[in-house]
Structure formats: structure tokens, C-alpha cells
Amino acid sequence: EQGHKKKKEEKESMMSSVCSRVRARARASIPSCPPAGAGAGTLDRHLSNVPENTVYGGPKPQTANQRFTLTQLRQKHRRGDPITVVTAYDYPSAVHVATAGIDVCLVGDSAAMVVHGHDTTLPISLDEMLAHCRAVARGATRPLLVGDLPFGSYEASPSQAVDSAVRMLKEGGMDAIKLEGGAPSRITAAKAIVEAGIAVMGHVGLTPQAISVLGGFRPQGKNVASAVKVVETALALQEVGCFSVVLECVPAPVAAAATSALQVPTIGIGAGPFCSGQVLVYHDLLGMLQHPHHAKVTPKFCKQYGKVGDVINKALLEYKEEVESRVFPSAAHTPYRINTADVNGFLDELQKMGLSEAASAAAAAIENMEMTTKPSDGSSTDN
């Protein structure tokens, strides 16, 4: 019995020793905690990459461009700080919007007009919008991303609306969606999408998708009944859970009343200075479509902060002229070289192939490039 007890004690001692060595290795593999006062008094955690400000704890992720969130948008609204919104439709425009520090990047169905060349926003499809959304999501790493539900993608039923909104997030990479509200069916659609767990931005006033009912691109809220309807519709969208409401082409007093009545931010476009924030179309504010042929595309309420269209036209004309006069590409824009030994071998191979004219053309090109790249001191440039 004593022998059995002794063996048991030896086994327990061995296990204890093994466990001690394992714990020692584990401690050695974990970076030491900073000295007291080095941080904010919080214990570093090394086994999770979940942000510490979530319910799961963990260190904050080291990201250069943290996404602007709905929480930050609400905080700006509570402070009374204006919210900035600009549209984008592709990777370059998204990068520009993000670089400027814009709060919200809207992938608008206005792409139908400023990108696809249609006279209205109606023709663009959900699949086309998703392609724009994916490109923007790759470029706009900082702003809150909102995707427009296009005409025909949410009016039929709440189920259709939810399905389209889900695709915007899952396939398009958006953070939220926008829909044009007004009719009871659209309020119902907004409610269904919110209840599905998707953030919704509403849109009242001039709703371009309803131009067949409105009689064209006409401002709204210009009489008592219309003005009251703008406010009532905005309140209805707030009631079903929209996090903000766009007010388009309404008189400033009407926009001011709606902004005061709502607890969520209003985003104005052609609605005066009393909204919680402003949105403009990328092409409009940059002055990209200034030719008289495109005058109908740029609304009169838009301030042009640049004349990018003029810059683009000038650059394209210069390019055309330089190509036609053989100024471009010059030696400065012909960077790739072939060494002398390979040149001779290449010319020999061309001769063997019976392409003597091609060999002569290559030789002449080499001579021309040597002349244009020869330094003024006469030293060799062979590389």
C-alpha cells in the first residue's frame, strides 16, 4: 500500500513539473504588460482582435482608416455639427471622397444620368447599382456607405424591398440603403427593411423616381398642402426607423420646419442652409459636365467648386495634338530598353525570318532613341 502511495506521489510530482514547464513557456510567449501608467490603466489582452469597446472586449484594431459609423453620425447631429455627404459611382471618385474626409458616401441612382447618360434615374437596374457599389466600397475606406435602391427594386412588396436591401449589403458592400419615401407602400418598405436589421436613409421632397407622378423634376413644398406633406412624410419615415432623411428641392422654411420636427438628421440638396447636413452629386460639384449639351444634368442649386470638365477637356485636346504631331511619346515616356547584344540578335532573327523591312524599322528606332537620349557631354547611355 505504501509502494502504491509512493508511485502516486511520484506521478503527481511529474505532472506538476510538466505543467509548470508548459505554463512557463506560455508566459514567455506572451508580451509583458506595460509598466503602470504606460497605458490608460487597462490590462492588455493578446488573445483577441475584437475591439475593446464592444461587448466582447479585446484590444482596439490598428486600422489607418476607421469607418465613419451611424453612432458618429448621431453624435455629430447632437452636437449640431453639419454632416457632409457626396455621391460616388466608381473607385476613383470613392477614393477622392474618402481622401477629403467626407462623412457619408452615397452611391446614388443618379449614376443613371451622370454615368450612363440617361435623362432620368429610372432605367438603372439593381445589378448595375451593385456593380457601382462594389467599386465604391473598394475605394471609400472611411465614409459611411449608403446605396440607393433603384426604381423597381422595392415597390412590389416588403419582401422584395428586404431582398434588394440585403443584396446591397452582402453583394454591394454597403453599410446602409436609401429609398425614396412618400407613398404608403414605400413607408412600409422602409419599415420592413429596418426590421430586417438594415439601416435606412429616407428621401422626401423631389423624389426623382416618381417624376411620372410629379410631372417632371419639380420642386416640392411650394404650397401649404405640399409643404405639410413634406414634413408629414419625413416624420413617417422617422417613425418607421430611418436614421436620416434627405430633403430635396424644397423651400428653405419647409426644410427648416422638417429639421426642427425630426429627431434624426436631415440631409439637404437644394433645400437651403437649415438642414443637418448637405449632399451634392460628385459630377455636379466638380463641374465635370459644363458643356451646353449637358446643361440639363447640372441643377441650378448646385455650387461648382471646381471646373474639372475644363481641365479634362484641355488635357484630352493636348494629348490628341501631341499624338498627331508625334510629340508623344517622347524618350521620357519610353522607359523600356533592350541591350546591344540582344538588339543585334533580334535584328539577325528578323533577317532570318525574311522580315528585312521590320529589321530596318527596328534599327532606325534604336538609332532614333539613341539620338534623343544622348547626353550633352557625349557619354554613353547604353543600359
C-alpha positions as CSV (number, residue, x, y, z in Angstrom):
1,E,0.0,0.0,0.0
2,Q,2.9,2.3,0.8
3,G,4.5,1.5,-2.5
4,H,1.3,2.3,-4.3
5,K,1.1,5.6,-2.5
6,K,4.7,6.5,-3.3
7,K,4.1,5.8,-7.0
8,K,1.1,8.0,-7.0
9,E,3.1,10.8,-5.4
10,E,5.8,10.5,-7.9
11,K,3.3,10.6,-10.8
12,E,1.7,13.7,-9.3
13,S,5.1,15.4,-8.9
14,M,6.0,14.6,-12.5
15,M,2.7,16.0,-13.8
16,S,3.1,19.1,-11.7
17,S,6.6,19.6,-13.1
18,V,5.3,19.2,-16.7
19,C,2.5,21.7,-16.1
20,S,4.9,24.2,-14.6
21,R,7.2,24.0,-17.7
22,V,4.1,24.4,-20.0
23,R,3.0,27.5,-18.1
24,A,6.5,28.9,-18.1
25,R,6.6,28.6,-21.9
26,A,3.2,30.2,-22.3
27,R,4.2,33.1,-20.2
28,A,7.4,33.6,-22.2
29,S,5.4,33.6,-25.5
30,I,3.1,36.4,-24.3
31,P,4.5,40.0,-24.4
32,S,4.9,41.5,-20.9
33,C,2.3,44.1,-19.8
34,P,3.4,47.7,-19.9
35,P,4.6,49.4,-16.7
36,A,2.0,51.1,-14.5
37,G,0.9,54.4,-16.1
38,A,2.2,53.5,-19.6
39,G,-1.4,52.9,-20.8
40,A,-4.7,54.1,-19.6
41,G,-4.6,51.6,-16.7
42,T,-6.2,48.9,-18.7
43,L,-4.9,45.3,-18.9
44,D,-3.5,44.4,-22.4
45,R,-5.2,41.4,-23.9
46,H,-3.3,39.3,-26.5
47,L,-5.7,36.6,-27.3
48,S,-8.4,38.6,-29.2
49,N,-8.5,41.1,-32.0
50,V,-12.0,42.3,-31.1
51,P,-12.2,46.0,-30.3
52,E,-12.3,46.6,-26.6
53,N,-15.3,49.0,-26.9
54,T,-17.5,46.1,-28.0
55,V,-19.3,43.7,-25.6
56,Y,-16.6,41.1,-26.3
57,G,-13.6,43.1,-25.2
58,G,-10.1,42.9,-26.7
59,P,-7.6,45.4,-28.0
60,K,-8.6,48.1,-30.5
61,P,-7.7,47.2,-34.1
62,Q,-4.9,49.1,-35.7
63,T,-6.6,50.5,-38.7
64,A,-5.4,53.6,-40.6
65,N,-8.9,54.4,-41.9
66,Q,-11.7,53.7,-39.4
67,R,-15.1,53.6,-41.0
68,F,-17.5,56.5,-40.1
69,T,-20.4,54.9,-38.2
70,L,-24.0,55.7,-37.6
71,T,-23.0,56.3,-33.9
72,Q,-20.6,59.1,-35.1
73,L,-23.3,60.5,-37.4
74,R,-25.7,60.7,-34.5
75,Q,-23.0,62.3,-32.3
76,K,-22.4,65.0,-34.9
77,H,-26.1,65.7,-35.2
78,R,-26.4,66.0,-31.4
79,R,-23.5,68.5,-31.3
80,G,-25.1,70.5,-34.2
81,D,-22.1,69.8,-36.5
82,P,-23.0,69.8,-40.2
83,I,-22.9,66.4,-41.9
84,T,-21.2,66.1,-45.3
85,V,-22.5,63.7,-48.0
86,V,-21.2,63.3,-51.5
87,T,-22.1,60.7,-54.2
88,A,-19.6,58.4,-55.8
89,Y,-20.0,55.8,-58.5
90,D,-16.6,54.2,-59.1
91,Y,-13.3,53.5,-57.4
92,P,-11.6,56.9,-58.3
93,S,-14.5,59.0,-57.2
94,A,-14.7,56.9,-54.0
95,V,-11.0,57.5,-53.2
96,H,-11.5,61.2,-53.7
97,V,-14.5,61.3,-51.4
98,A,-12.7,59.3,-48.7
99,T,-9.5,61.4,-49.0
100,A,-11.5,64.6,-48.5
101,G,-12.8,63.2,-45.2
102,I,-16.5,63.3,-46.3
103,D,-18.8,61.7,-43.7
104,V,-21.1,59.8,-45.9
105,C,-20.6,58.4,-49.4
106,L,-23.9,57.9,-51.3
107,V,-23.9,55.5,-54.3
108,G,-26.8,57.3,-55.9
109,D,-29.1,56.1,-58.6
110,S,-28.1,59.4,-60.2
111,A,-25.5,57.2,-61.8
112,A,-28.1,56.6,-64.4
113,M,-27.8,60.2,-65.5
114,V,-24.2,61.3,-64.8
115,V,-22.5,57.9,-65.6
116,H,-24.8,56.1,-68.0
117,G,-26.2,59.2,-69.8
118,H,-29.9,58.6,-69.3
119,D,-32.3,61.6,-68.9
120,T,-33.8,60.2,-65.7
121,T,-32.8,57.9,-62.8
122,L,-35.4,55.3,-63.8
123,P,-33.5,53.0,-66.2
124,I,-30.7,51.8,-63.9
125,S,-31.1,48.3,-62.5
126,L,-30.3,46.8,-59.2
127,D,-27.5,44.7,-60.8
128,E,-26.0,47.9,-62.3
129,M,-26.2,49.6,-58.9
130,L,-24.5,46.7,-57.2
131,A,-21.5,47.0,-59.7
132,H,-21.2,50.7,-58.7
133,C,-21.5,49.8,-55.0
134,R,-18.7,47.3,-55.2
135,A,-16.3,49.7,-56.9
136,V,-17.1,52.4,-54.4
137,A,-16.7,50.1,-51.4
138,R,-13.2,49.3,-52.5
139,G,-12.2,52.9,-52.8
140,A,-14.1,54.7,-49.9
141,T,-12.5,53.1,-46.9
142,R,-13.6,55.8,-44.4
143,P,-17.1,57.2,-45.1
144,L,-20.3,55.6,-44.1
145,L,-21.5,53.9,-47.3
146,V,-25.1,54.2,-48.4
147,G,-26.5,52.6,-51.5
148,D,-29.6,53.8,-53.4
149,L,-32.3,51.2,-54.1
150,P,-33.2,51.9,-57.7
151,F,-36.7,52.2,-59.2
152,G,-38.4,48.8,-59.4
153,S,-36.3,47.1,-56.7
154,Y,-38.5,47.6,-53.7
155,E,-42.0,48.8,-54.7
156,A,-43.7,45.5,-55.3
157,S,-43.7,44.2,-51.7
158,P,-41.9,44.4,-48.4
159,S,-40.3,41.1,-49.2
160,Q,-38.9,42.4,-52.4
161,A,-37.6,45.5,-50.6
162,V,-35.8,43.4,-47.9
163,D,-34.3,41.1,-50.6
164,S,-32.9,44.1,-52.5
165,A,-31.6,45.8,-49.4
166,V,-29.9,42.6,-48.3
167,R,-28.1,42.4,-51.7
168,M,-26.9,46.0,-51.3
169,L,-25.1,45.0,-48.1
170,K,-24.0,41.5,-48.9
171,E,-23.1,41.9,-52.6
172,G,-22.5,45.7,-52.8
173,G,-20.6,46.2,-49.5
174,M,-22.8,49.0,-48.3
175,D,-23.4,50.0,-44.7
176,A,-27.0,51.2,-45.3
177,I,-29.5,51.8,-48.0
178,K,-31.5,54.8,-49.2
179,L,-35.0,54.7,-50.6
180,E,-37.4,57.4,-51.8
181,G,-40.3,57.6,-49.5
182,G,-43.8,59.2,-49.8
183,A,-46.4,56.6,-50.8
184,P,-47.6,54.3,-48.0
185,S,-46.1,51.3,-49.8
186,R,-42.7,52.9,-49.6
187,I,-43.1,53.7,-45.9
188,T,-44.0,50.1,-45.4
189,A,-40.9,49.0,-47.4
190,A,-38.7,51.2,-45.2
191,K,-40.2,49.7,-42.1
192,A,-39.6,46.1,-43.3
193,I,-36.0,46.9,-44.2
194,V,-35.3,48.4,-40.8
195,E,-37.0,45.4,-39.0
196,A,-34.7,43.2,-41.1
197,G,-31.8,44.9,-39.3
198,I,-30.7,47.2,-42.1
199,A,-30.2,51.0,-41.7
200,V,-32.3,53.1,-43.9
201,M,-32.0,56.7,-45.1
202,G,-35.3,58.2,-46.3
203,H,-35.8,60.7,-49.1
204,V,-38.7,63.2,-49.4
205,G,-39.5,66.3,-51.4
206,L,-38.5,65.9,-55.1
207,T,-38.2,62.2,-55.5
208,P,-36.8,61.6,-59.0
209,Q,-38.1,58.1,-59.2
210,A,-41.7,59.5,-59.0
211,I,-41.3,62.0,-61.8
212,S,-44.1,60.5,-63.8
213,V,-46.5,61.4,-60.9
214,L,-44.8,64.7,-60.1
215,G,-44.8,65.8,-63.7
216,G,-41.1,66.1,-64.1
217,F,-38.2,67.3,-61.9
218,R,-40.3,69.9,-60.0
219,P,-39.6,71.4,-56.6
220,Q,-42.0,70.3,-53.8
221,G,-43.4,72.1,-50.7
222,K,-44.3,75.3,-52.6
223,N,-47.9,75.5,-51.3
224,V,-49.5,74.7,-48.0
225,A,-50.6,71.2,-48.8
226,S,-47.3,70.2,-50.4
227,A,-45.2,71.7,-47.6
228,V,-47.2,69.9,-44.9
229,K,-46.9,66.6,-46.9
230,V,-43.1,67.0,-46.9
231,V,-43.0,67.3,-43.1
232,E,-45.5,64.5,-42.6
233,T,-43.7,62.1,-44.8
234,A,-40.4,62.9,-43.1
235,L,-42.0,62.2,-39.7
236,A,-43.4,58.9,-41.1
237,L,-40.0,57.8,-42.2
238,Q,-38.5,58.6,-38.8
239,E,-41.4,56.7,-37.2
240,V,-40.5,53.5,-39.0
241,G,-36.9,53.8,-38.0
242,C,-35.0,55.7,-40.7
243,F,-31.7,57.1,-39.4
244,S,-31.8,60.2,-41.5
245,V,-34.0,61.8,-44.2
246,V,-32.9,63.6,-47.4
247,L,-34.9,66.7,-48.3
248,E,-34.6,67.5,-52.0
249,C,-35.7,70.7,-53.8
250,V,-37.9,72.2,-51.1
251,P,-38.1,75.8,-49.9
252,A,-35.7,76.6,-47.0
253,P,-38.5,77.3,-44.5
254,V,-40.1,73.9,-45.2
255,A,-36.7,72.2,-44.8
256,A,-36.1,74.2,-41.5
257,A,-39.5,73.0,-40.2
258,A,-38.8,69.4,-41.1
259,T,-35.4,69.6,-39.5
260,S,-36.8,71.0,-36.3
261,A,-39.7,68.5,-36.2
262,L,-37.4,65.5,-36.7
263,Q,-35.1,63.9,-34.1
264,V,-32.9,62.3,-36.8
265,P,-30.6,64.4,-39.1
266,T,-31.9,65.9,-42.4
267,I,-29.6,66.0,-45.4
268,G,-30.4,68.8,-47.8
269,I,-30.0,69.0,-51.5
270,G,-31.5,72.2,-53.0
271,A,-33.2,72.7,-49.6
272,G,-31.4,75.6,-48.2
273,P,-28.9,76.0,-45.3
274,F,-31.1,74.9,-42.3
275,C,-30.7,71.1,-42.7
276,S,-28.5,69.0,-40.5
277,G,-26.2,68.3,-43.5
278,Q,-25.8,68.7,-47.2
279,V,-25.4,66.3,-50.2
280,L,-24.3,67.1,-53.7
281,V,-23.6,64.9,-56.8
282,Y,-19.9,64.3,-57.4
283,H,-20.0,65.4,-61.1
284,D,-22.1,68.5,-60.3
285,L,-19.9,70.0,-57.6
286,L,-16.7,69.3,-59.6
287,G,-18.1,70.9,-62.7
288,M,-17.5,67.9,-64.8
289,L,-20.4,68.3,-67.2
290,Q,-20.4,72.0,-68.2
291,H,-20.9,71.8,-71.9
292,P,-24.2,73.3,-73.0
293,H,-25.2,69.8,-74.2
294,H,-25.1,68.7,-70.6
295,A,-26.7,71.8,-69.0
296,K,-29.8,69.9,-68.1
297,V,-27.8,67.5,-66.0
298,T,-26.4,70.1,-63.6
299,P,-29.1,71.6,-61.3
300,K,-29.2,75.3,-60.7
301,F,-29.0,74.8,-56.9
302,C,-25.5,73.2,-57.2
303,K,-22.4,75.3,-56.5
304,Q,-19.5,74.2,-58.6
305,Y,-16.4,74.0,-56.5
306,G,-14.2,73.3,-59.5
307,K,-14.2,73.2,-63.3
308,V,-12.8,69.8,-63.7
309,G,-14.6,69.4,-67.0
310,D,-12.5,72.2,-68.5
311,V,-9.3,70.6,-67.1
312,I,-10.2,67.3,-68.6
313,N,-11.1,68.8,-72.0
314,K,-7.8,70.7,-72.1
315,A,-5.8,67.6,-71.2
316,L,-7.5,65.5,-73.9
317,L,-7.0,68.1,-76.6
318,E,-3.3,68.4,-75.7
319,Y,-3.0,64.6,-75.8
320,K,-4.7,64.5,-79.2
321,E,-2.4,67.2,-80.6
322,E,0.8,65.6,-79.3
323,V,-0.1,62.2,-80.7
324,E,-1.0,63.6,-84.1
325,S,2.2,65.7,-84.2
326,R,4.3,62.7,-82.9
327,V,5.5,64.7,-79.8
328,F,4.1,62.0,-77.6
329,P,5.5,59.6,-76.5
330,S,8.9,61.2,-76.2
331,A,12.0,59.5,-74.9
332,A,11.0,60.5,-71.4
333,H,7.9,58.3,-71.7
334,T,9.6,55.4,-73.5
335,P,11.4,53.8,-70.5
336,Y,12.0,50.2,-71.7
337,R,15.4,49.4,-73.2
338,I,17.0,46.3,-74.9
339,N,20.8,45.9,-74.6
340,T,23.1,46.0,-77.6
341,A,23.8,42.2,-77.6
342,D,20.1,41.4,-77.7
343,V,19.4,44.1,-80.3
344,N,21.9,42.5,-82.7
345,G,20.5,39.1,-82.0
346,F,16.9,40.4,-82.6
347,L,17.9,42.0,-85.9
348,D,19.6,38.8,-87.0
349,E,16.5,36.8,-86.2
350,L,14.3,39.2,-88.1
351,Q,16.5,38.8,-91.2
352,K,16.4,35.0,-90.9
353,M,12.6,35.3,-90.8
354,G,12.6,37.3,-94.1
355,L,11.5,40.4,-92.3
356,S,14.2,42.7,-93.6
357,E,11.9,45.8,-93.5
358,A,11.0,45.0,-89.9
359,A,14.7,44.7,-89.1
360,S,15.3,48.1,-90.7
361,A,12.4,49.7,-88.8
362,A,13.8,48.3,-85.5
363,A,17.3,49.6,-86.3
364,A,16.0,53.0,-87.2
365,A,14.0,53.1,-84.0
366,I,17.2,52.2,-82.0
367,E,19.2,55.0,-83.7
368,N,16.4,57.5,-83.1
369,M,16.2,56.6,-79.4
370,E,19.9,56.9,-79.0
371,M,19.9,60.3,-80.6
372,T,17.1,61.6,-78.4
373,T,18.5,60.2,-75.2
374,K,22.2,61.0,-75.8
375,P,23.6,63.3,-73.0
376,S,25.0,66.6,-73.9
377,D,28.5,65.5,-72.7
378,G,28.6,62.7,-75.2
379,S,28.8,59.9,-72.6
380,S,27.2,56.5,-73.3
381,T,23.6,55.8,-72.3
382,D,23.6,52.1,-73.1
383,N,21.7,50.2,-70.3
